[in-house]
Amino acid sequence: MDGKRGEFSNIDSIEKLNKAAECFAETVMEAYNSATELTYISSKNRPPPWDTPEVKDARRDMRNKLRKSIKKRTPGYDKLKRESRQKFILAIYVTPHQDTNIHLAASRMGIFSENRVRRALKEFSPLTAAGPDGIRPIMLQKGWEHLKTAYTSIVKASFRLGHTPSMWLCSAGVFLPKPRKTDYFNPKSFRTITLAPVPLKWMERIILWHMEVDLKIYSNLSKKQFGFRRGSSTIAAVHKLVRKLEFAILNQGMALGTFLDIEGAFDNISFDSIEEALNSKCASRGVNRWIMSMIRNRKIHVELQGETRVILIKKGCPQGGYSLLFYGT
């Protein structure tokens, strides 16, 4: 990026910001195409997000104690089993906002400190699918030393101006047929997967970390919420439900459950509702302005049977990340 350093300095307008983002993408792709040959690399199976090192240690400890108890026929077998099981469950239910080591940089070092930006990039799976720009995380991870200054300049300017670069706002839409549907001429028989540009997801992660660690947004959320929280998942929610059912059965009692499914919750929420929820839970005006700029101006590029369309998204929000603010009440 040294030869184009002028493109990434003094970004003081939206026009210069858009130009810098385009130059960044072009430079990354040129470097990739000139330095690599076309090969096929199979991606590894990704572990579930709740399978943290703490959970693995607790599982290993539980199994070791179980084996020893069975082998020695110790009188305290049942007690050891209960203690190990409780340790494993507590490892799953780690309170997300208490685990801040992953963020490295404290608020005094700035939102876009080099350590925080580098760690956010490192957390991506290298072969994550690319957006319309063709950039995968591995291309940025391998070239970190050459592009860190350029990317940091772009995201700082984007946050300061409250505007997302235009090319980052366009995502690729892929239609996947849902199984066991009788009529595939019905649009509801397909599921749309949106592939956003990796540079945008990179910046989103940095800002989300700022909201989690510096602004402590988790303090405004219910402790019973499992979705969109680090260290928590659907599996953790099922574990808690099963525990309550087992407790009711063991005590010869009854358990009553109420289940609610909101159809199209993320697809149909209005931008005004998103902004209202965001302002009520996040105290930073700069963060709120940048998020709303990104959400209100998103586009999706779709291609089907040779037909291509670029569609402006008029409602709804991405699932994940900031979704915890819109539905985390």
KEKE-3310 file (N, C-alpha, C; in steps of 0.2 Angstrom, whole numbers, plus 5000, padded with zeros to 4 digits):
npx = (5004:5011:5014:5002:5000:4995:4981:4975:4977:4972:4958:4944:4932:4916:4917:4931:4932:4925:4932:4945:4941:4938:4950:4958:4952:4954:4968:4971:4965:4973:4986:4984:4980:4992:5001:4997:4992:4978:4970:4963:4956:4951:4939:4939:4929:4919:4920:4906:4901:4900:4909:4921:4938:4937:4925:4929:4939:4932:4923:4933:4938:4926:4924:4936:4935:4924:4928:4938:4930:4922:4931:4937:4927:4922:4914:4909:4904:4892:4892:4904:4901:4890:4896:4906:4897:4890:4901:4904:4892:4892:4903:4898:4888:4895:4896:4895:4899:4909:4920:4933:4945:4948:4947:4958:4963:4961:4948:4955:4965:4958:4945:4949:4962:4978:4981:4968:4961:4969:4967:4953:4953:4960:4952:4943:4937:4949:4944:4932:4917:4918:4912:4904:4916:4926:4935:4943:4945:4958:4966:4968:4973:4985:4991:4993:5003:5006:4994:4988:4989:4983:4969:4966:4965:4955:4943:4943:4940:4928:4920:4921:4915:4903:4898:4897:4908:4903:4905:4906:4893:4886:4880:4881:4868:4862:4852:4845:4837:4824:4823:4811:4800:4785:4782:4792:4791:4787:4792:4795:4799:4813:4828:4837:4854:4865:4880:4891:4903:4920:4928:4919:4912:4923:4925:4913:4914:4924:4918:4907:4914:4919:4907:4903:4914:4919:4907:4899:4886:4880:4875:4863:4855:4844:4848:4844:4844:4849:4853:4864:4875:4891:4899:4887:4872:4860:4861:4865:4853:4844:4850:4847:4833:4831:4836:4827:4816:4820:4822:4808:4803:4810:4806:4793:4784:4776:4779:4778:4778:4780:4780:4785:4785:4791:4786:4796:4804:4816:4817:4806:4807:4806:4816:4815:4811:4822:4832:4826:4827:4841:4845:4840:4848:4861:4874:4882:4883:4890:4893:4879:4875:4884:4880:4866:4868:4874:4864:4853:4856:4860:4862:4858:4865:4859:4858:4850:4846:4853:4848:4851:4850:4851:4846:4839:4838:4824:4819:4821:4834:4852:4855:4862:4877:4873:4860:4856:4853:4841:4832:4835:4828)
npy = (4994:5005:5013:5020:5028:5041:5041:5037:5046:5061:5060:5068:5069:5063:5059:5057:5047:5036:5034:5030:5018:5010:5010:5003:4990:4987:4987:4976:4965:4965:4962:4950:4942:4943:4936:4924:4907:4899:4888:4874:4874:4865:4869:4868:4860:4870:4874:4875:4891:4891:4882:4884:4886:4884:4877:4865:4861:4859:4848:4838:4837:4832:4820:4813:4812:4804:4792:4788:4787:4776:4766:4764:4763:4772:4778:4791:4793:4798:4811:4817:4816:4825:4837:4839:4840:4851:4860:4860:4865:4878:4883:4884:4894:4906:4923:4934:4948:4949:4943:4950:4949:4946:4958:4965:4980:4994:5006:5018:5018:5020:5017:5012:5006:4999:4986:4982:4982:4973:4961:4959:4956:4944:4935:4931:4917:4911:4907:4912:4916:4928:4944:4955:4961:4951:4949:4939:4934:4928:4934:4947:4945:4939:4949:4959:4968:4976:4983:4988:5002:5009:5003:5006:5020:5022:5017:5025:5037:5034:5032:5045:5053:5048:5039:5025:5018:5017:5006:4996:4994:4986:4970:4953:4943:4926:4913:4900:4884:4879:4864:4850:4857:4860:4868:4876:4888:4897:4911:4910:4898:4898:4902:4917:4920:4932:4939:4949:4962:4958:4969:4977:4969:4967:4981:4982:4972:4978:4990:4984:4978:4989:4994:4983:4982:4996:5004:4996:4989:4977:4978:4983:4974:4959:4946:4934:4933:4924:4925:4931:4934:4934:4918:4912:4903:4894:4881:4883:4888:4878:4868:4875:4875:4861:4858:4864:4856:4844:4846:4848:4836:4827:4832:4828:4837:4850:4857:4872:4878:4892:4896:4907:4913:4925:4929:4933:4943:4949:4953:4962:4973:4991:5005:5016:5011:5003:5013:5020:5010:5009:5021:5021:5012:5013:5024:5032:5044:5045:5031:5027:5035:5030:5017:5018:5024:5014:5004:5010:5012:5001:4989:4975:4963:4953:4938:4928:4915:4921:4934:4950:4960:4975:4979:4991:4990:4992:4990:4981:4971:4966:4949:4946:4952:4969:4966:4962:4973:4978:4968:4964:4965)
npz = (5000:5001:4989:4986:4996:4998:4995:5006:5016:5025:5024:5023:5018:5012:4998:4997:5006:5000:4988:4994:5000:4988:4982:4991:4991:4977:4977:4986:4980:4968:4973:4978:4966:4959:4967:4970:4965:4957:4967:4976:4992:5005:5017:5035:5047:5057:5075:5087:5093:5107:5112:5120:5127:5141:5142:5136:5145:5157:5152:5150:5163:5169:5163:5167:5181:5181:5176:5185:5196:5193:5191:5203:5211:5221:5236:5234:5222:5215:5220:5215:5202:5201:5205:5195:5183:5187:5186:5172:5167:5172:5165:5152:5154:5155:5159:5147:5146:5156:5151:5145:5140:5127:5120:5122:5120:5130:5134:5134:5124:5113:5100:5088:5090:5086:5091:5094:5082:5075:5082:5080:5066:5067:5073:5063:5053:5042:5029:5027:5018:5004:5000:4988:4983:4983:4993:5005:5022:5025:5015:5020:5032:5030:5024:5033:5039:5029:5025:5037:5041:5030:5031:5044:5043:5035:5042:5053:5048:5042:5054:5060:5050:5050:5041:5030:5018:5001:4993:5003:5007:4999:4997:4993:4988:4990:4985:4993:4992:5002:5011:5008:5002:4993:4983:4973:4966:4974:4982:4996:4998:4997:5005:5009:5009:5015:5009:5016:5013:5018:5024:5029:5039:5047:5052:5059:5069:5077:5082:5088:5099:5105:5110:5119:5128:5132:5132:5139:5135:5138:5151:5150:5146:5148:5159:5156:5143:5129:5115:5103:5111:5118:5122:5124:5118:5108:5112:5125:5130:5129:5137:5150:5150:5150:5162:5171:5168:5172:5186:5190:5187:5196:5208:5208:5202:5192:5176:5167:5151:5139:5123:5110:5094:5083:5067:5054:5061:5061:5048:5045:5054:5057:5051:5059:5071:5075:5076:5087:5097:5098:5102:5115:5121:5119:5123:5115:5103:5091:5088:5086:5075:5065:5064:5060:5048:5041:5041:5035:5022:5016:5002:4991:4981:4969:4959:4947:4937:4926:4927:4934:4949:4959:4974:4985:5002:5012:5024:5040:5048:5050:5055:5070:5079:5081:5083:5095:5102:5097:5099:5112:5124)
capx = (5000:5015:5014:4996:4999:4991:4974:4973:4979:4968:4951:4940:4925:4913:4920:4938:4932:4923:4938:4950:4939:4939:4958:4960:4949:4958:4975:4971:4964:4979:4991:4982:4980:4998:5005:4994:4989:4972:4970:4957:4957:4945:4938:4938:4922:4920:4917:4901:4903:4900:4914:4927:4943:4934:4920:4933:4942:4926:4921:4938:4938:4921:4926:4942:4933:4919:4932:4941:4925:4919:4936:4939:4920:4922:4907:4907:4903:4887:4893:4908:4897:4886:4900:4909:4892:4889:4906:4903:4886:4894:4907:4894:4885:4900:4893:4899:4903:4914:4926:4935:4952:4949:4947:4965:4964:4956:4945:4960:4969:4955:4941:4953:4969:4981:4979:4961:4960:4973:4964:4947:4954:4963:4946:4939:4940:4952:4941:4925:4915:4919:4907:4905:4923:4930:4940:4942:4949:4964:4970:4969:4977:4992:4994:4991:5008:5006:4988:4985:4989:4977:4963:4964:4964:4948:4938:4943:4937:4921:4917:4921:4910:4896:4896:4900:4910:4898:4906:4904:4886:4882:4881:4879:4863:4862:4846:4846:4831:4823:4821:4804:4795:4781:4781:4798:4790:4785:4798:4796:4803:4820:4831:4842:4860:4868:4887:4893:4911:4924:4931:4913:4911:4929:4924:4907:4916:4928:4913:4903:4918:4919:4900:4903:4919:4919:4901:4895:4879:4877:4872:4856:4851:4842:4853:4841:4844:4854:4855:4869:4879:4897:4898:4880:4870:4854:4863:4865:4846:4841:4853:4844:4827:4831:4838:4821:4811:4822:4820:4801:4801:4813:4802:4786:4780:4774:4783:4774:4782:4776:4785:4783:4789:4789:4788:4800:4805:4822:4816:4801:4807:4807:4822:4814:4811:4829:4835:4823:4830:4848:4846:4838:4852:4868:4874:4887:4879:4894:4891:4872:4875:4887:4876:4860:4870:4875:4858:4848:4859:4862:4860:4860:4866:4856:4858:4846:4845:4855:4845:4855:4847:4854:4840:4840:4834:4820:4817:4824:4841:4856:4854:4869:4880:4869:4853:4855:4851:4835:4827:4837:4824)
capy = (5000:5011:5017:5023:5031:5048:5039:5035:5052:5067:5058:5073:5070:5056:5057:5054:5040:5031:5033:5026:5011:5007:5009:4998:4984:4985:4985:4969:4960:4965:4959:4943:4939:4943:4933:4917:4903:4896:4881:4873:4873:4863:4872:4864:4860:4875:4872:4879:4896:4890:4877:4888:4882:4883:4871:4859:4859:4856:4842:4834:4835:4828:4813:4810:4810:4799:4786:4786:4784:4769:4761:4763:4761:4776:4780:4798:4793:4802:4818:4819:4817:4831:4843:4840:4842:4858:4864:4860:4869:4885:4885:4886:4900:4912:4929:4937:4955:4948:4941:4956:4948:4946:4964:4968:4987:4997:5012:5024:5017:5022:5012:5009:5005:4994:4980:4980:4981:4967:4955:4958:4953:4938:4931:4929:4911:4913:4905:4915:4918:4935:4948:4956:4963:4946:4949:4934:4936:4926:4939:4953:4942:4938:4956:4964:4973:4981:4986:4991:5009:5011:5001:5010:5027:5022:5016:5031:5042:5032:5033:5052:5056:5045:5037:5019:5018:5015:4999:4991:4994:4982:4963:4948:4938:4920:4910:4893:4881:4876:4857:4847:4861:4857:4873:4880:4894:4902:4914:4908:4891:4899:4906:4921:4921:4938:4939:4956:4963:4957:4975:4980:4965:4969:4987:4981:4969:4983:4994:4980:4977:4995:4994:4978:4984:5003:5007:4991:4988:4971:4980:4985:4968:4954:4941:4928:4933:4919:4926:4937:4936:4930:4913:4910:4900:4890:4875:4885:4889:4871:4866:4878:4872:4854:4858:4865:4851:4838:4848:4847:4829:4824:4834:4826:4843:4851:4863:4875:4882:4896:4897:4912:4913:4931:4928:4938:4948:4953:4956:4967:4979:4997:5008:5020:5007:5001:5019:5021:5005:5010:5027:5020:5007:5015:5032:5035:5047:5043:5024:5026:5038:5026:5011:5019:5026:5008:5000:5014:5013:4994:4986:4968:4962:4946:4936:4922:4913:4926:4941:4953:4966:4978:4981:4995:4987:4997:4988:4975:4972:4960:4945:4945:4959:4974:4963:4961:4980:4979:4963:4962:4968)
capz = (5000:5001:4983:4986:5003:4997:4995:5013:5021:5025:5022:5026:5015:5010:4992:4998:5009:4995:4984:4998:5001:4982:4981:4996:4988:4971:4979:4989:4974:4963:4976:4978:4960:4956:4971:4971:4959:4958:4970:4980:4999:5009:5024:5041:5051:5062:5081:5089:5097:5115:5114:5122:5131:5148:5142:5135:5151:5161:5150:5151:5170:5171:5161:5171:5187:5180:5175:5191:5201:5191:5192:5210:5215:5227:5238:5233:5214:5213:5222:5210:5195:5201:5205:5188:5179:5188:5183:5165:5165:5173:5160:5147:5156:5156:5158:5141:5147:5161:5148:5141:5138:5120:5117:5123:5121:5134:5131:5134:5118:5107:5097:5083:5092:5082:5094:5094:5075:5073:5085:5077:5060:5068:5075:5057:5050:5036:5022:5027:5011:5002:4998:4981:4982:4982:4998:5010:5028:5024:5011:5024:5038:5027:5022:5039:5040:5023:5025:5043:5041:5026:5034:5050:5041:5032:5047:5057:5044:5042:5060:5061:5046:5051:5034:5028:5011:4997:4991:5008:5008:4994:4999:4988:4990:4987:4986:4995:4992:5009:5010:5009:5000:4987:4977:4973:4962:4979:4985:5003:4998:4997:5010:5006:5013:5013:5010:5016:5012:5024:5027:5033:5045:5051:5056:5063:5075:5081:5085:5093:5105:5109:5113:5124:5133:5134:5134:5143:5133:5141:5157:5149:5143:5153:5160:5154:5135:5126:5108:5101:5117:5118:5127:5125:5112:5108:5116:5132:5132:5129:5144:5155:5150:5152:5170:5175:5167:5177:5193:5191:5187:5202:5214:5207:5201:5185:5172:5161:5146:5134:5117:5105:5087:5079:5060:5050:5066:5059:5041:5045:5059:5053:5053:5065:5078:5076:5079:5094:5102:5098:5106:5122:5125:5118:5125:5111:5097:5086:5086:5084:5069:5060:5063:5056:5041:5037:5040:5031:5015:5013:4996:4990:4974:4968:4952:4947:4930:4921:4928:4940:4952:4965:4977:4991:5008:5015:5031:5042:5050:5049:5061:5073:5080:5084:5084:5102:5104:5094:5102:5118:5130)
cpx = (5004:5015:5008:4994:4994:4984:4971:4975:4974:4961:4946:4933:4923:4916:4927:4937:4930:4929:4943:4948:4939:4946:4960:4958:4953:4965:4976:4970:4970:4985:4990:4982:4987:5003:5003:4992:4982:4972:4964:4959:4951:4944:4936:4931:4924:4916:4911:4904:4904:4905:4920:4932:4940:4929:4924:4936:4937:4924:4926:4939:4932:4922:4931:4939:4928:4923:4935:4936:4923:4925:4938:4932:4920:4915:4904:4906:4898:4888:4898:4905:4893:4890:4903:4903:4890:4895:4906:4897:4888:4899:4904:4890:4889:4896:4897:4902:4908:4921:4928:4942:4953:4949:4954:4965:4959:4954:4950:4964:4965:4951:4945:4960:4972:4980:4972:4959:4963:4969:4957:4948:4956:4957:4942:4942:4943:4948:4934:4923:4916:4912:4908:4912:4928:4935:4938:4946:4956:4969:4972:4974:4984:4995:4994:4997:5008:4999:4985:4984:4983:4970:4961:4962:4956:4943:4938:4939:4930:4917:4916:4916:4903:4894:4900:4902:4905:4899:4905:4897:4882:4885:4879:4874:4863:4856:4847:4839:4830:4821:4814:4799:4792:4781:4787:4797:4788:4791:4800:4799:4810:4822:4837:4848:4863:4876:4890:4901:4914:4926:4925:4912:4917:4927:4918:4909:4920:4923:4909:4908:4918:4912:4900:4907:4919:4912:4896:4888:4876:4873:4865:4852:4849:4847:4850:4841:4850:4857:4859:4873:4885:4897:4892:4877:4863:4855:4862:4858:4843:4844:4849:4837:4826:4832:4831:4816:4813:4821:4813:4800:4804:4809:4794:4781:4778:4778:4778:4778:4778:4782:4782:4788:4787:4791:4791:4802:4811:4821:4811:4802:4809:4813:4821:4814:4818:4833:4833:4826:4837:4849:4845:4843:4860:4869:4879:4883:4883:4893:4884:4872:4878:4883:4870:4862:4871:4869:4853:4850:4861:4859:4862:4860:4864:4857:4854:4844:4847:4853:4849:4851:4851:4848:4842:4835:4831:4818:4821:4831:4845:4855:4861:4871:4875:4862:4851:4852:4843:4830:4830:4834:4822)
cpy = (5006:5016:5021:5027:5037:5047:5039:5041:5057:5065:5062:5074:5063:5054:5054:5047:5035:5029:5029:5019:5007:5005:5004:4991:4982:4983:4978:4964:4960:4961:4951:4939:4938:4938:4925:4913:4900:4889:4880:4871:4871:4866:4867:4865:4866:4873:4877:4885:4895:4885:4880:4883:4880:4877:4865:4856:4856:4849:4836:4832:4831:4821:4809:4808:4804:4792:4783:4783:4777:4764:4759:4762:4766:4778:4786:4799:4798:4810:4821:4820:4823:4837:4844:4842:4849:4863:4865:4865:4877:4887:4887:4892:4905:4918:4933:4943:4954:4946:4946:4955:4948:4952:4968:4975:4990:5003:5018:5024:5018:5016:5008:5008:4999:4987:4977:4978:4974:4961:4954:4955:4945:4933:4928:4922:4913:4912:4907:4917:4926:4938:4950:4958:4958:4945:4944:4936:4934:4931:4945:4951:4941:4944:4961:4969:4978:4985:4989:4998:5012:5009:5005:5017:5027:5021:5022:5036:5041:5034:5041:5055:5053:5042:5030:5020:5014:5008:4994:4990:4989:4974:4959:4943:4932:4916:4902:4890:4878:4868:4855:4853:4859:4862:4877:4886:4899:4905:4912:4901:4892:4903:4910:4922:4928:4938:4946:4957:4962:4963:4978:4976:4966:4975:4986:4977:4974:4987:4990:4979:4983:4996:4989:4980:4991:5005:5002:4990:4982:4973:4982:4979:4963:4949:4934:4928:4928:4921:4932:4939:4931:4925:4910:4907:4897:4884:4877:4885:4883:4868:4868:4875:4865:4853:4859:4860:4845:4840:4847:4840:4825:4826:4833:4832:4844:4857:4865:4879:4886:4898:4902:4913:4919:4930:4934:4944:4952:4956:4962:4973:4985:5000:5013:5017:5005:5007:5021:5017:5007:5016:5026:5016:5009:5022:5035:5038:5045:5036:5024:5029:5033:5020:5012:5021:5019:5004:5004:5013:5006:4992:4979:4967:4954:4945:4929:4921:4919:4933:4944:4960:4969:4982:4985:4992:4993:4996:4982:4976:4966:4956:4944:4952:4963:4971:4963:4968:4981:4974:4961:4965:4963)
cpz = (5000:4995:4983:4993:5003:4997:5001:5018:5020:5022:5026:5023:5013:5003:4993:5001:5004:4990:4987:4999:4994:4981:4985:4993:4982:4973:4982:4984:4969:4966:4977:4972:4957:4961:4972:4965:4961:4961:4974:4987:5002:5016:5029:5044:5057:5069:5083:5093:5105:5117:5115:5126:5138:5147:5140:5141:5156:5159:5151:5158:5172:5169:5165:5177:5187:5180:5181:5196:5199:5192:5199:5214:5221:5229:5236:5225:5212:5215:5217:5204:5195:5201:5198:5183:5180:5185:5176:5163:5167:5168:5154:5148:5158:5155:5152:5143:5152:5157:5143:5138:5130:5116:5117:5124:5125:5131:5130:5128:5112:5104:5092:5084:5087:5085:5093:5086:5072:5076:5082:5070:5061:5070:5069:5055:5043:5029:5023:5020:5010:5000:4990:4979:4981:4988:5003:5016:5028:5020:5015:5030:5036:5025:5027:5039:5035:5023:5031:5043:5036:5029:5040:5048:5038:5037:5052:5054:5043:5048:5061:5057:5047:5045:5032:5020:5007:4995:4996:5010:5004:4996:4994:4991:4986:4990:4987:4995:4999:5007:5011:5007:4994:4981:4977:4968:4967:4982:4992:5003:4997:5003:5008:5011:5010:5014:5010:5015:5019:5028:5032:5040:5050:5056:5061:5070:5080:5085:5090:5099:5109:5113:5119:5130:5136:5136:5138:5142:5136:5148:5156:5146:5149:5153:5158:5146:5133:5119:5108:5107:5117:5124:5128:5118:5113:5113:5123:5135:5133:5136:5150:5156:5152:5160:5173:5174:5172:5184:5195:5191:5194:5208:5213:5206:5194:5182:5167:5157:5141:5129:5112:5099:5084:5072:5057:5055:5063:5052:5040:5050:5055:5055:5059:5071:5080:5079:5086:5099:5103:5103:5113:5125:5124:5118:5120:5104:5091:5083:5083:5077:5064:5059:5059:5049:5037:5036:5035:5023:5012:5007:4995:4983:4973:4960:4952:4939:4925:4923:4935:4942:4958:4968:4984:4996:5011:5022:5033:5045:5050:5056:5064:5075:5084:5085:5091:5105:5102:5097:5109:5124:5134)
residu = (MET:ASP:GLY:LYS:ARG:GLY:GLU:PHE:SER:ASN:ILE:ASP:SER:ILE:GLU:LYS:LEU:ASN:LYS:ALA:ALA:GLU:CYS:PHE:ALA:GLU:THR:VAL:MET:GLU:ALA:TYR:ASN:SER:ALA:THR:GLU:LEU:THR:TYR:ILE:SER:SER:LYS:ASN:ARG:PRO:PRO:PRO:TRP:ASP:THR:PRO:GLU:VAL:LYS:ASP:ALA:ARG:ARG:ASP:MET:ARG:ASN:LYS:LEU:ARG:LYS:SER:ILE:LYS:LYS:ARG:THR:PRO:GLY:TYR:ASP:LYS:LEU:LYS:ARG:GLU:SER:ARG:GLN:LYS:PHE:ILE:LEU:ALA:ILE:TYR:VAL:THR:PRO:HIS:GLN:ASP:THR:ASN:ILE:HIS:LEU:ALA:ALA:SER:ARG:MET:GLY:ILE:PHE:SER:GLU:ASN:ARG:VAL:ARG:ARG:ALA:LEU:LYS:GLU:PHE:SER:PRO:LEU:THR:ALA:ALA:GLY:PRO:ASP:GLY:ILE:ARG:PRO:ILE:MET:LEU:GLN:LYS:GLY:TRP:GLU:HIS:LEU:LYS:THR:ALA:TYR:THR:SER:ILE:VAL:LYS:ALA:SER:PHE:ARG:LEU:GLY:HIS:THR:PRO:SER:MET:TRP:LEU:CYS:SER:ALA:GLY:VAL:PHE:LEU:PRO:LYS:PRO:ARG:LYS:THR:ASP:TYR:PHE:ASN:PRO:LYS:SER:PHE:ARG:THR:ILE:THR:LEU:ALA:PRO:VAL:PRO:LEU:LYS:TRP:MET:GLU:ARG:ILE:ILE:LEU:TRP:HIS:MET:GLU:VAL:ASP:LEU:LYS:ILE:TYR:SER:ASN:LEU:SER:LYS:LYS:GLN:PHE:GLY:PHE:ARG:ARG:GLY:SER:SER:THR:ILE:ALA:ALA:VAL:HIS:LYS:LEU:VAL:ARG:LYS:LEU:GLU:PHE:ALA:ILE:LEU:ASN:GLN:GLY:MET:ALA:LEU:GLY:THR:PHE:LEU:ASP:ILE:GLU:GLY:ALA:PHE:ASP:ASN:ILE:SER:PHE:ASP:SER:ILE:GLU:GLU:ALA:LEU:ASN:SER:LYS:CYS:ALA:SER:ARG:GLY:VAL:ASN:ARG:TRP:ILE:MET:SER:MET:ILE:ARG:ASN:ARG:LYS:ILE:HIS:VAL:GLU:LEU:GLN:GLY:GLU:THR:ARG:VAL:ILE:LEU:ILE:LYS:LYS:GLY:CYS:PRO:GLN:GLY:GLY:TYR:SER:LEU:LEU:PHE:TYR:GLY:THR)
# end
